[in-house]
Amino acid sequence: MHEYSLVQALFDRIEDVVRERHAISVRRVRVQIGQSAGVDAGLFRTAYDTFRIRTICADAPLDVREVPVRWVCPDGHGPIPAGTPLTCPACGRPCRLDAGDEIVLEQLELEVP
């Protein structure tokens, strides 16, 4: 379960931001997880809740926003409908993954002095 190592990396990044901003606590954490990122959002939440107790995030709930997969034409002919071949119907070029494979620390709510 690599979700635990991803959560550890998340805590490391949060600690960096806390030091940079001289924050005294974290109030909320918001993360984006793409549907094809290879991360189980439920396991990610469980790992966060398990380990946050020993961190500055002890009182900070985790909000996870799941990002749907989106494929687009690389020549700008627009999005490719789900369930269709991954080629552009207008030009025939292979599509490009535009969203849905990311893991992003989207927002932190911090308490600063």
A tleap script that builds the chain and sets N, CA, C and O, in Angstrom:
source leaprc.protein.ff14SB
mol = sequence {
  NMET HIE GLU TYR SER LEU VAL GLN ALA LEU
  PHE ASP ARG ILE GLU ASP VAL VAL ARG GLU
  ARG HIE ALA ILE SER VAL ARG ARG VAL ARG
  VAL GLN ILE GLY GLN SER ALA GLY VAL ASP
  ALA GLY LEU PHE ARG THR ALA TYR ASP THR
  PHE ARG ILE ARG THR ILE CYS ALA ASP ALA
  PRO LEU ASP VAL ARG GLU VAL PRO VAL ARG
  TRP VAL CYS PRO ASP GLY HIE GLY PRO ILE
  PRO ALA GLY THR PRO LEU THR CYS PRO ALA
  CYS GLY ARG PRO CYS ARG LEU ASP ALA GLY
  ASP GLU ILE VAL LEU GLU GLN LEU GLU LEU
  GLU VAL CPRO
}
set mol.1.N position { 0.848 -1.192 0.000 }
set mol.1.CA position { 0.000 0.000 0.000 }
set mol.1.C position { 0.885 1.243 0.000 }
set mol.1.O position { 1.375 1.676 1.043 }
set mol.2.N position { 1.075 1.798 -1.171 }
set mol.2.CA position { 1.920 2.978 -1.279 }
set mol.2.C position { 1.226 4.242 -0.791 }
set mol.2.O position { 1.856 5.297 -0.711 }
set mol.3.N position { -0.051 4.154 -0.466 }
set mol.3.CA position { -0.763 5.316 0.066 }
set mol.3.C position { -0.091 5.840 1.332 }
set mol.3.O position { -0.069 7.046 1.576 }
set mol.4.N position { 0.461 4.923 2.141 }
set mol.4.CA position { 1.130 5.349 3.373 }
set mol.4.C position { 2.380 6.178 3.070 }
set mol.4.O position { 2.638 7.173 3.748 }
set mol.5.N position { 3.152 5.783 2.071 }
set mol.5.CA position { 4.336 6.576 1.731 }
set mol.5.C position { 3.935 7.905 1.086 }
set mol.5.O position { 4.625 8.910 1.259 }
set mol.6.N position { 2.832 7.914 0.348 }
set mol.6.CA position { 2.351 9.178 -0.220 }
set mol.6.C position { 1.898 10.135 0.879 }
set mol.6.O position { 2.146 11.338 0.797 }
set mol.7.N position { 1.243 9.610 1.892 }
set mol.7.CA position { 0.815 10.452 3.011 }
set mol.7.C position { 2.029 10.976 3.766 }
set mol.7.O position { 2.029 12.126 4.208 }
set mol.8.N position { 3.061 10.155 3.922 }
set mol.8.CA position { 4.286 10.634 4.581 }
set mol.8.C position { 4.903 11.777 3.784 }
set mol.8.O position { 5.354 12.764 4.365 }
set mol.9.N position { 4.928 11.652 2.461 }
set mol.9.CA position { 5.439 12.732 1.611 }
set mol.9.C position { 4.560 13.984 1.747 }
set mol.9.O position { 5.065 15.106 1.736 }
set mol.10.N position { 3.250 13.784 1.873 }
set mol.10.CA position { 2.331 14.906 2.083 }
set mol.10.C position { 2.655 15.626 3.381 }
set mol.10.O position { 2.723 16.855 3.406 }
set mol.11.N position { 2.858 14.873 4.469 }
set mol.11.CA position { 3.212 15.502 5.748 }
set mol.11.C position { 4.542 16.246 5.646 }
set mol.11.O position { 4.687 17.328 6.215 }
set mol.12.N position { 5.509 15.684 4.933 }
set mol.12.CA position { 6.793 16.372 4.748 }
set mol.12.C position { 6.590 17.701 4.043 }
set mol.12.O position { 7.180 18.708 4.433 }
set mol.13.N position { 5.756 17.713 3.002 }
set mol.13.CA position { 5.494 18.957 2.262 }
set mol.13.C position { 4.751 19.968 3.139 }
set mol.13.O position { 5.050 21.162 3.112 }
set mol.14.N position { 3.789 19.482 3.910 }
set mol.14.CA position { 3.039 20.372 4.802 }
set mol.14.C position { 3.977 20.987 5.835 }
set mol.14.O position { 3.876 22.179 6.126 }
set mol.15.N position { 4.873 20.202 6.386 }
set mol.15.CA position { 5.834 20.737 7.366 }
set mol.15.C position { 6.712 21.815 6.737 }
set mol.15.O position { 7.037 22.803 7.396 }
set mol.16.N position { 7.097 21.643 5.490 }
set mol.16.CA position { 7.875 22.674 4.788 }
set mol.16.C position { 7.084 23.975 4.694 }
set mol.16.O position { 7.613 25.053 4.964 }
set mol.17.N position { 5.814 23.866 4.309 }
set mol.17.CA position { 4.971 25.063 4.183 }
set mol.17.C position { 4.758 25.712 5.548 }
set mol.17.O position { 4.793 26.937 5.660 }
set mol.18.N position { 4.540 24.912 6.578 }
set mol.18.CA position { 4.347 25.447 7.932 }
set mol.18.C position { 5.572 26.246 8.365 }
set mol.18.O position { 5.442 27.334 8.926 }
set mol.19.N position { 6.764 25.702 8.102 }
set mol.19.CA position { 7.997 26.431 8.460 }
set mol.19.C position { 8.124 27.722 7.649 }
set mol.19.O position { 8.467 28.769 8.199 }
set mol.20.N position { 7.850 27.652 6.348 }
set mol.20.CA position { 7.962 28.838 5.489 }
set mol.20.C position { 7.027 29.955 5.946 }
set mol.20.O position { 7.391 31.131 5.916 }
set mol.21.N position { 5.830 29.583 6.365 }
set mol.21.CA position { 4.805 30.573 6.735 }
set mol.21.C position { 4.777 30.871 8.237 }
set mol.21.O position { 3.985 31.695 8.694 }
set mol.22.N position { 5.638 30.202 8.997 }
set mol.22.CA position { 5.685 30.375 10.458 }
set mol.22.C position { 4.322 30.102 11.095 }
set mol.22.O position { 3.909 30.800 12.022 }
set mol.23.N position { 3.639 29.094 10.596 }
set mol.23.CA position { 2.312 28.732 11.108 }
set mol.23.C position { 2.439 28.013 12.446 }
set mol.23.O position { 3.445 27.366 12.737 }
set mol.24.N position { 1.386 28.147 13.249 }
set mol.24.CA position { 1.387 27.446 14.536 }
set mol.24.C position { 0.484 26.208 14.501 }
set mol.24.O position { 0.589 25.340 15.367 }
set mol.25.N position { -0.396 26.125 13.508 }
set mol.25.CA position { -1.205 24.914 13.354 }
set mol.25.C position { -1.779 24.838 11.944 }
set mol.25.O position { -1.819 25.823 11.207 }
set mol.26.N position { -2.221 23.634 11.599 }
set mol.26.CA position { -2.899 23.380 10.326 }
set mol.26.C position { -4.350 23.102 10.658 }
set mol.26.O position { -4.645 22.259 11.505 }
set mol.27.N position { -5.259 23.804 9.997 }
set mol.27.CA position { -6.690 23.672 10.277 }
set mol.27.C position { -7.403 22.739 9.301 }
set mol.27.O position { -8.384 22.095 9.673 }
set mol.28.N position { -6.923 22.656 8.056 }
set mol.28.CA position { -7.564 21.810 7.043 }
set mol.28.C position { -6.562 21.553 5.928 }
set mol.28.O position { -5.722 22.394 5.611 }
set mol.29.N position { -6.678 20.354 5.339 }
set mol.29.CA position { -5.824 19.957 4.218 }
set mol.29.C position { -6.738 19.517 3.078 }
set mol.29.O position { -7.647 18.711 3.278 }
set mol.30.N position { -6.490 20.052 1.882 }
set mol.30.CA position { -7.273 19.652 0.706 }
set mol.30.C position { -6.319 19.114 -0.361 }
set mol.30.O position { -5.327 19.752 -0.712 }
set mol.31.N position { -6.648 17.924 -0.867 }
set mol.31.CA position { -5.815 17.232 -1.837 }
set mol.31.C position { -6.671 16.842 -3.044 }
set mol.31.O position { -7.839 16.480 -2.899 }
set mol.32.N position { -6.070 16.921 -4.243 }
set mol.32.CA position { -6.695 16.404 -5.460 }
set mol.32.C position { -6.030 15.078 -5.802 }
set mol.32.O position { -4.803 14.974 -5.805 }
set mol.33.N position { -6.845 14.061 -6.089 }
set mol.33.CA position { -6.316 12.775 -6.517 }
set mol.33.C position { -7.026 12.383 -7.804 }
set mol.33.O position { -8.249 12.243 -7.834 }
set mol.34.N position { -6.256 12.210 -8.857 }
set mol.34.CA position { -6.817 11.802 -10.140 }
set mol.34.C position { -7.271 10.354 -10.114 }
set mol.34.O position { -6.677 9.516 -9.435 }
set mol.35.N position { -8.328 10.070 -10.860 }
set mol.35.CA position { -8.873 8.715 -10.888 }
set mol.35.C position { -7.893 7.695 -11.455 }
set mol.35.O position { -7.990 6.510 -11.137 }
set mol.36.N position { -6.959 8.127 -12.283 }
set mol.36.CA position { -5.988 7.171 -12.825 }
set mol.36.C position { -4.597 7.372 -12.223 }
set mol.36.O position { -3.593 7.001 -12.830 }
set mol.37.N position { -4.544 7.960 -11.028 }
set mol.37.CA position { -3.256 8.192 -10.361 }
set mol.37.C position { -2.734 6.930 -9.675 }
set mol.37.O position { -1.598 6.908 -9.202 }
set mol.38.N position { -3.540 5.901 -9.620 }
set mol.38.CA position { -3.114 4.672 -8.961 }
set mol.38.C position { -3.171 4.757 -7.452 }
set mol.38.O position { -2.454 4.036 -6.758 }
set mol.39.N position { -4.019 5.635 -6.938 }
set mol.39.CA position { -4.148 5.831 -5.495 }
set mol.39.C position { -5.594 5.557 -5.101 }
set mol.39.O position { -6.526 6.086 -5.707 }
set mol.40.N position { -5.767 4.735 -4.090 }
set mol.40.CA position { -7.091 4.483 -3.543 }
set mol.40.C position { -7.398 5.603 -2.555 }
set mol.40.O position { -6.756 5.704 -1.510 }
set mol.41.N position { -8.373 6.439 -2.882 }
set mol.41.CA position { -8.686 7.608 -2.044 }
set mol.41.C position { -9.090 7.193 -0.631 }
set mol.41.O position { -8.755 7.893 0.325 }
set mol.42.N position { -9.790 6.087 -0.474 }
set mol.42.CA position { -10.175 5.624 0.850 }
set mol.42.C position { -8.972 5.217 1.681 }
set mol.42.O position { -8.894 5.555 2.862 }
set mol.43.N position { -8.036 4.498 1.085 }
set mol.43.CA position { -6.813 4.121 1.797 }
set mol.43.C position { -5.967 5.342 2.119 }
set mol.43.O position { -5.332 5.403 3.172 }
set mol.44.N position { -5.957 6.317 1.211 }
set mol.44.CA position { -5.221 7.557 1.440 }
set mol.44.C position { -5.781 8.270 2.668 }
set mol.44.O position { -5.027 8.736 3.522 }
set mol.45.N position { -7.116 8.352 2.753 }
set mol.45.CA position { -7.763 8.983 3.917 }
set mol.45.C position { -7.431 8.224 5.204 }
set mol.45.O position { -7.128 8.826 6.234 }
set mol.46.N position { -7.493 6.899 5.125 }
set mol.46.CA position { -7.188 6.078 6.301 }
set mol.46.C position { -5.757 6.303 6.765 }
set mol.46.O position { -5.506 6.461 7.959 }
set mol.47.N position { -4.818 6.318 5.823 }
set mol.47.CA position { -3.418 6.547 6.174 }
set mol.47.C position { -3.249 7.928 6.796 }
set mol.47.O position { -2.534 8.078 7.787 }
set mol.48.N position { -3.897 8.930 6.225 }
set mol.48.CA position { -3.817 10.289 6.768 }
set mol.48.C position { -4.341 10.313 8.204 }
set mol.48.O position { -3.683 10.838 9.102 }
set mol.49.N position { -5.519 9.747 8.413 }
set mol.49.CA position { -6.119 9.758 9.751 }
set mol.49.C position { -5.297 8.966 10.761 }
set mol.49.O position { -5.259 9.314 11.941 }
set mol.50.N position { -4.644 7.908 10.306 }
set mol.50.CA position { -3.822 7.086 11.189 }
set mol.50.C position { -2.591 7.837 11.682 }
set mol.50.O position { -2.242 7.761 12.860 }
set mol.51.N position { -1.936 8.559 10.784 }
set mol.51.CA position { -0.655 9.178 11.118 }
set mol.51.C position { -0.728 10.650 11.493 }
set mol.51.O position { 0.241 11.185 12.032 }
set mol.52.N position { -1.827 11.312 11.231 }
set mol.52.CA position { -1.882 12.757 11.504 }
set mol.52.C position { -1.789 13.075 12.977 }
set mol.52.O position { -1.387 14.180 13.343 }
set mol.53.N position { -2.148 12.141 13.827 }
set mol.53.CA position { -2.159 12.360 15.274 }
set mol.53.C position { -0.789 12.797 15.780 }
set mol.53.O position { -0.694 13.559 16.742 }
set mol.54.N position { 0.263 12.319 15.140 }
set mol.54.CA position { 1.632 12.622 15.583 }
set mol.54.C position { 2.256 13.782 14.803 }
set mol.54.O position { 3.473 13.967 14.822 }
set mol.55.N position { 1.422 14.551 14.124 }
set mol.55.CA position { 1.952 15.637 13.298 }
set mol.55.C position { 1.261 16.945 13.649 }
set mol.55.O position { 0.377 16.985 14.505 }
set mol.56.N position { 1.672 18.001 12.985 }
set mol.56.CA position { 1.021 19.304 13.155 }
set mol.56.C position { -0.392 19.294 12.574 }
set mol.56.O position { -1.156 20.236 12.782 }
set mol.57.N position { -0.735 18.244 11.856 }
set mol.57.CA position { -2.068 18.112 11.259 }
set mol.57.C position { -3.047 17.359 12.155 }
set mol.57.O position { -4.104 16.932 11.690 }
set mol.58.N position { -2.712 17.192 13.425 }
set mol.58.CA position { -3.529 16.381 14.338 }
set mol.58.C position { -4.997 16.799 14.346 }
set mol.58.O position { -5.879 15.947 14.456 }
set mol.59.N position { -5.269 18.095 14.233 }
set mol.59.CA position { -6.651 18.589 14.279 }
set mol.59.C position { -7.164 19.008 12.910 }
set mol.59.O position { -8.205 19.658 12.812 }
set mol.60.N position { -6.454 18.646 11.861 }
set mol.60.CA position { -6.819 19.097 10.513 }
set mol.60.C position { -7.488 17.979 9.725 }
set mol.60.O position { -6.849 16.976 9.407 }
set mol.61.N position { -8.767 18.143 9.408 }
set mol.61.CA position { -9.416 17.139 8.571 }
set mol.61.C position { -8.862 17.184 7.149 }
set mol.61.O position { -8.342 18.205 6.697 }
set mol.62.N position { -8.983 16.066 6.464 }
set mol.62.CA position { -8.514 15.945 5.082 }
set mol.62.C position { -9.705 15.953 4.143 }
set mol.62.O position { -10.631 15.157 4.301 }
set mol.63.N position { -9.686 16.846 3.171 }
set mol.63.CA position { -10.676 16.854 2.095 }
set mol.63.C position { -9.984 16.311 0.853 }
set mol.63.O position { -8.930 16.808 0.457 }
set mol.64.N position { -10.577 15.288 0.238 }
set mol.64.CA position { -10.030 14.720 -0.992 }
set mol.64.C position { -11.004 15.004 -2.115 }
set mol.64.O position { -12.186 14.673 -2.031 }
set mol.65.N position { -10.492 15.623 -3.168 }
set mol.65.CA position { -11.302 15.869 -4.364 }
set mol.65.C position { -10.780 14.937 -5.445 }
set mol.65.O position { -9.626 15.039 -5.860 }
set mol.66.N position { -11.631 14.035 -5.894 }
set mol.66.CA position { -11.235 13.109 -6.941 }
set mol.66.C position { -11.430 13.771 -8.296 }
set mol.66.O position { -12.495 14.316 -8.585 }
set mol.67.N position { -10.389 13.717 -9.124 }
set mol.67.CA position { -10.390 14.374 -10.420 }
set mol.67.C position { -10.643 13.320 -11.499 }
set mol.67.O position { -9.897 12.345 -11.598 }
set mol.68.N position { -11.686 13.508 -12.306 }
set mol.68.CA position { -11.958 12.532 -13.363 }
set mol.68.C position { -10.893 12.583 -14.462 }
set mol.68.O position { -10.222 13.596 -14.660 }
set mol.69.N position { -10.764 11.472 -15.157 }
set mol.69.CA position { -9.829 11.392 -16.277 }
set mol.69.C position { -10.396 12.193 -17.442 }
set mol.69.O position { -11.588 12.121 -17.743 }
set mol.70.N position { -9.510 12.970 -18.102 }
set mol.70.CA position { -9.934 13.752 -19.267 }
set mol.70.C position { -8.856 13.652 -20.339 }
set mol.70.O position { -7.686 13.948 -20.098 }
set mol.71.N position { -9.270 13.233 -21.513 }
set mol.71.CA position { -8.374 13.135 -22.669 }
set mol.71.C position { -8.744 14.229 -23.661 }
set mol.71.O position { -9.922 14.538 -23.838 }
set mol.72.N position { -7.729 14.823 -24.317 }
set mol.72.CA position { -7.966 15.883 -25.293 }
set mol.72.C position { -7.125 15.648 -26.540 }
set mol.72.O position { -6.153 14.894 -26.523 }
set mol.73.N position { -7.516 16.302 -27.605 }
set mol.73.CA position { -6.740 16.285 -28.846 }
set mol.73.C position { -5.534 17.199 -28.661 }
set mol.73.O position { -5.691 18.326 -28.191 }
set mol.74.N position { -4.336 16.745 -29.017 }
set mol.74.CA position { -3.155 17.606 -28.868 }
set mol.74.C position { -3.162 18.798 -29.823 }
set mol.74.O position { -2.413 19.754 -29.625 }
set mol.75.N position { -4.002 18.747 -30.857 }
set mol.75.CA position { -4.087 19.873 -31.793 }
set mol.75.C position { -5.204 20.848 -31.454 }
set mol.75.O position { -5.484 21.765 -32.226 }
set mol.76.N position { -5.842 20.656 -30.310 }
set mol.76.CA position { -6.846 21.614 -29.856 }
set mol.76.C position { -8.249 21.374 -30.360 }
set mol.76.O position { -9.068 22.292 -30.334 }
set mol.77.N position { -8.558 20.178 -30.817 }
set mol.77.CA position { -9.909 19.890 -31.291 }
set mol.77.C position { -10.868 19.535 -30.160 }
set mol.77.O position { -12.001 19.121 -30.409 }
set mol.78.N position { -10.424 19.693 -28.940 }
set mol.78.CA position { -11.316 19.518 -27.805 }
set mol.78.C position { -11.189 18.186 -27.101 }
set mol.78.O position { -10.348 17.356 -27.446 }
set mol.79.N position { -12.051 17.995 -26.095 }
set mol.79.CA position { -11.999 16.769 -25.293 }
set mol.79.C position { -12.509 15.562 -26.082 }
set mol.79.O position { -13.279 15.702 -27.033 }
set mol.80.N position { -12.070 14.393 -25.673 }
set mol.80.CA position { -12.490 13.135 -26.280 }
set mol.80.C position { -13.511 12.499 -25.337 }
set mol.80.O position { -13.226 12.320 -24.153 }
set mol.81.N position { -14.689 12.157 -25.844 }
set mol.81.CA position { -15.720 11.578 -24.974 }
set mol.81.C position { -15.257 10.261 -24.346 }
set mol.81.O position { -14.547 9.470 -24.967 }
set mol.82.N position { -15.677 10.055 -23.111 }
set mol.82.CA position { -15.342 8.816 -22.406 }
set mol.82.C position { -15.915 7.618 -23.151 }
set mol.82.O position { -17.005 7.684 -23.720 }
set mol.83.N position { -15.170 6.533 -23.139 }
set mol.83.CA position { -15.634 5.299 -23.761 }
set mol.83.C position { -15.395 5.206 -25.249 }
set mol.83.O position { -15.799 4.229 -25.878 }
set mol.84.N position { -14.744 6.207 -25.829 }
set mol.84.CA position { -14.448 6.171 -27.258 }
set mol.84.C position { -12.963 5.886 -27.460 }
set mol.84.O position { -12.180 6.020 -26.520 }
set mol.85.N position { -12.565 5.495 -28.667 }
set mol.85.CA position { -11.133 5.283 -28.917 }
set mol.85.C position { -10.341 6.555 -28.623 }
set mol.85.O position { -10.845 7.666 -28.788 }
set mol.86.N position { -9.102 6.377 -28.188 }
set mol.86.CA position { -8.284 7.523 -27.788 }
set mol.86.C position { -7.558 8.145 -28.973 }
set mol.86.O position { -6.342 8.332 -28.963 }
set mol.87.N position { -8.342 8.454 -29.981 }
set mol.87.CA position { -7.860 9.216 -31.130 }
set mol.87.C position { -8.872 10.316 -31.399 }
set mol.87.O position { -10.068 10.154 -31.157 }
set mol.88.N position { -8.381 11.420 -31.894 }
set mol.88.CA position { -9.259 12.555 -32.170 }
set mol.88.C position { -10.145 12.233 -33.377 }
set mol.88.O position { -9.636 11.844 -34.428 }
set mol.89.N position { -11.459 12.389 -33.236 }
set mol.89.CA position { -12.338 12.127 -34.374 }
set mol.89.C position { -12.166 13.147 -35.497 }
set mol.89.O position { -12.517 12.866 -36.643 }
set mol.90.N position { -11.629 14.328 -35.184 }
set mol.90.CA position { -11.454 15.366 -36.201 }
set mol.90.C position { -10.180 15.176 -37.015 }
set mol.90.O position { -10.193 15.350 -38.234 }
set mol.91.N position { -9.063 14.817 -36.345 }
set mol.91.CA position { -7.783 14.756 -37.058 }
set mol.91.C position { -7.123 13.375 -37.022 }
set mol.91.O position { -6.169 13.125 -37.759 }
set mol.92.N position { -7.621 12.489 -36.178 }
set mol.92.CA position { -7.081 11.140 -36.113 }
set mol.92.C position { -5.824 10.975 -35.270 }
set mol.92.O position { -5.303 9.865 -35.165 }
set mol.93.N position { -5.326 12.049 -34.669 }
set mol.93.CA position { -4.113 11.946 -33.843 }
set mol.93.C position { -4.418 11.286 -32.507 }
set mol.93.O position { -5.536 11.392 -32.002 }
set mol.94.N position { -3.423 10.600 -31.929 }
set mol.94.CA position { -3.612 10.035 -30.587 }
set mol.94.C position { -3.869 11.152 -29.577 }
set mol.94.O position { -3.307 12.243 -29.669 }
set mol.95.N position { -4.726 10.847 -28.622 }
set mol.95.CA position { -5.099 11.846 -27.619 }
set mol.95.C position { -4.029 11.967 -26.543 }
set mol.95.O position { -3.156 11.112 -26.395 }
set mol.96.N position { -4.132 13.052 -25.808 }
set mol.96.CA position { -3.217 13.345 -24.700 }
set mol.96.C position { -4.025 13.385 -23.413 }
set mol.96.O position { -5.112 13.961 -23.362 }
set mol.97.N position { -3.469 12.753 -22.357 }
set mol.97.CA position { -4.108 12.793 -21.044 }
set mol.97.C position { -3.975 14.209 -20.494 }
set mol.97.O position { -2.863 14.714 -20.333 }
set mol.98.N position { -5.100 14.847 -20.209 }
set mol.98.CA position { -5.111 16.235 -19.762 }
set mol.98.C position { -5.354 16.363 -18.258 }
set mol.98.O position { -4.935 17.344 -17.645 }
set mol.99.N position { -6.023 15.386 -17.666 }
set mol.99.CA position { -6.310 15.418 -16.226 }
set mol.99.C position { -6.653 14.010 -15.763 }
set mol.99.O position { -7.076 13.158 -16.544 }
set mol.100.N position { -6.458 13.795 -14.470 }
set mol.100.CA position { -6.871 12.538 -13.886 }
set mol.100.C position { -5.747 11.651 -13.407 }
set mol.100.O position { -5.998 10.570 -12.873 }
set mol.101.N position { -4.492 12.093 -13.589 }
set mol.101.CA position { -3.369 11.282 -13.099 }
set mol.101.C position { -2.567 12.008 -12.022 }
set mol.101.O position { -1.468 11.577 -11.671 }
set mol.102.N position { -3.105 13.097 -11.499 }
set mol.102.CA position { -2.369 13.929 -10.560 }
set mol.102.C position { -2.659 13.585 -9.102 }
set mol.102.O position { -3.697 13.017 -8.763 }
set mol.103.N position { -1.699 13.952 -8.255 }
set mol.103.CA position { -1.863 13.970 -6.801 }
set mol.103.C position { -1.322 15.337 -6.392 }
set mol.103.O position { -0.120 15.585 -6.482 }
set mol.104.N position { -2.213 16.224 -5.940 }
set mol.104.CA position { -1.843 17.617 -5.713 }
set mol.104.C position { -2.286 18.073 -4.330 }
set mol.104.O position { -3.435 17.868 -3.938 }
set mol.105.N position { -1.374 18.687 -3.599 }
set mol.105.CA position { -1.752 19.390 -2.376 }
set mol.105.C position { -2.368 20.701 -2.835 }
set mol.105.O position { -1.659 21.637 -3.203 }
set mol.106.N position { -3.676 20.758 -2.811 }
set mol.106.CA position { -4.407 21.885 -3.397 }
set mol.106.C position { -4.483 23.089 -2.464 }
set mol.106.O position { -4.326 24.228 -2.903 }
set mol.107.N position { -4.727 22.835 -1.164 }
set mol.107.CA position { -4.913 23.958 -0.244 }
set mol.107.C position { -4.618 23.541 1.183 }
set mol.107.O position { -4.935 22.429 1.604 }
set mol.108.N position { -4.010 24.447 1.911 }
set mol.108.CA position { -3.815 24.300 3.357 }
set mol.108.C position { -4.445 25.496 4.041 }
set mol.108.O position { -4.258 26.637 3.618 }
set mol.109.N position { -5.189 25.233 5.095 }
set mol.109.CA position { -5.671 26.315 5.949 }
set mol.109.C position { -4.769 26.309 7.171 }
set mol.109.O position { -4.737 25.342 7.932 }
set mol.110.N position { -4.037 27.404 7.347 }
set mol.110.CA position { -3.044 27.507 8.421 }
set mol.110.C position { -3.459 28.562 9.418 }
set mol.110.O position { -4.150 29.523 9.079 }
set mol.111.N position { -3.031 28.373 10.652 }
set mol.111.CA position { -3.139 29.423 11.667 }
set mol.111.C position { -1.754 30.013 11.832 }
set mol.111.O position { -0.801 29.318 12.184 }
set mol.112.N position { -1.659 31.307 11.571 }
set mol.112.CA position { -0.368 31.991 11.687 }
set mol.112.C position { -0.491 33.079 12.752 }
set mol.112.O position { -1.567 33.642 12.956 }
set mol.113.N position { 0.635 33.372 13.433 }
set mol.113.CA position { 0.564 34.396 14.485 }
set mol.113.C position { 0.340 35.793 13.908 }
set mol.113.O position { 0.257 36.766 14.658 }
savepdb mol mol.pdb
quit
